[in-house]
Amino acid sequence: MEQLSVNHLLGIKDLKKEDIELIFSTADNFKDVINRPIKKVPSLRDITVANLFFENSTRTKLSFELAQKRLSADIINFSASGSSVKKGETLIDTVNNILAMKVDMVVMRHSSAGAAKFLSQNVKSVIVNAGDGAHEHPTQALLDAYSIREKLGSVKGKKVLIVGDILHSRVALSNIFCLKKLGAEVMLCGPTSLIPKFIGELGVKVEHDFMKALQWCDVANMLRIQFERMDTKFFPSTREYVMQYGLTREKLEKVKKNIVVMHPGPINRGVELTSDVADSQNSIILDQVENGVAVRMAVMYLLASKIKR
Amino acid sequence: MDLLLKNAHIIDPNSPFHNKKSDILIKNGKIAEIGKVNSKGAKIIESKNLCVSPGWLDVHANFCDPGNEHKETLQNGIKSAAKGGFTGVILSPASNPIIDSKSGIEYIVNQTKNSVVDVYPTGHLSAKGAGKDLSEMFDMQQSGAIAFTDGKSSINNTELIKLALLYGKKFNALLVLNAEDKNLAADGYINESKVSAQLGLKTRPIIAEDVAVATNLSLLEYTEGRLHLNNISGGRAVELIKEAKKKKLNISADAAVLNLVFNDEEIMGFNSNFKVLPPLRDEQSRKALVAGIKNGTIDFITSNHEPQNIENKLCEFDHAEFGAAIIENTFSVLNTYLNKELSLESIIEKISIAPRKVFGLEIPTIKVGESANITLFDPSEKVVINEKSLQSLSKNNPFIGKTLTGKVLGIINHGKLSA
């Protein structure tokens, strides 16, 4: 397989296992590239990418931007949380206005689930979803699985635990799709009020006892509590959340297992995990960040061949 | 003008000619002859598989007039209804301003006088649609309001529902409620299921309906009033209504066409034309609804016609408005998608006779001497749905681009033919 089966990266749901493997093998090459003294390749020369961030982002945006620079793409950035909507401009109009300036690829983050898919149906451009509401965040899931593969040799057969607010998390959903496609076992853990009632039908286990879940897993992916997405209080207090689901050194020692600890960032230190865990040998959080650039380079490189000029 | 319907298959359980093929002569708006008819000068209507039935009635349509004439107008809404085979339409009071007083009712009555489609206005149950106080239901009824409802906005004020049920008893007011618990429905927009688990869209779970139906039925039992539950969408509600009917409570219910033919898998592609209220449910709920229609627990089927301009639909799914404008295709959709589950005869019954029974309207019959209130259709003819062929001003129709089976050929009402 030399080509992706899709023309856009809208979600992991639409990818085949072979697509993911192709992205990983391509990312391997780019990871070598970004560790060289000269980190830049001309792969995307003369291709213009617009980064449209309708929702706040620091690291995903930086990671995409850096990946684009390493690939020698021309970049324009547009950040405006909901501003076009506020002014009455539709998403299609906003994007078409930008595309009229001859842009080839759009990387978009948006607060609405399905926004990337909607855009791909209505504008002529290659679309990369950088997160759409609580739907998908495909590049995050790719870099997470890539990091597991790097650390443990493969993803297949590994037991991956995802902890926290599953209900509002696009990272969780994309991770579930990606890990399942690659043959990992997935377990979800968190307050019952933050785990969708029907999530079990996606072929994942649900365990509300954090210690039992830790005992089970090889990898623990600690999701950030997304206070900004909650319009109701799904649990009484952060303190009580931490008591039950915060990952501490003591809990890790209790399970007597070498568990790989991940976090998509940004960390609420002392909430999802304590500082000593975040900075420990178990943690691959900074590898995730580094791999993010390589994986995003791979995605954009592979999608560039789909650009119709 | 005299009309001669040639070799028409009559579907009317109240007619001596039920399920027979015959010619029908209509003179001066009345059925003059049924049998082998030769009439010179009459306009002849024929089709390969011409069927006729008592004129259809839609009980839940929004024509958006006054206030949102860019979505639909009364006059064009009437044309859409006629194209859909409906000789009667009961309008939702959700215009702008809303209809919660005599003047609003009179506007609809005056604007729709003498049209081929009978238009029946409803008034808001609560004053200003605020869900707090009673509206002047008696006064509105005197001016022509056929029922009282807050439309899609469910009333969660149990005291108000109780008062309305009690107060309306004296003048036989029919209350139509959309049963949904607002706290549980929150501001969600799709069913909670395996589908929602994959989409990250905010859910409007079926429990919101279950709880509200149970509450409303308790209030009905207490007040011994008269209640119709509008657009039921799940199995638990069907069970509860069935029990209530067994207890001889004065209860009736309906389901919307899209909820009967589709499940929430349609949402997988984020198609906003399937963003409707109540949301499409899972297959189990859909089957329970169809079973409810079959065993009579759910009395009839509505179009749930809700026009929306393109800007309200061609946008992010969560920003899109609810509704589908499908009054024109309601029959074709039922005939295409439900023909294995429901017979043609029962589909017709559920959009003609059954709703009239509930709303206390005279039931047209295909008998000599009766006024002709008739829908003409051919259940085997194919129709291609495209934007241009749609009469509705709004094109939020999920069937655009599709071919449906079953075509409405026209309606006859008040001595007029619309075909």
Interface residues (C-beta under 8 A of the other chain):
Chain A: K13 V85 T90 L91 I92 H110 S112 A113 G114 A115 K117 F118 N122 D132 G133 A134 H135 E136 R170 L173 P196 K197 F198 I199 E201 L202 T232
Chain B: A186 E192 S193 K194 S196 A197 Q198 L199 G200 L201 P205 G269 F270 E311 L314 C315 E316 F317 D318 H319
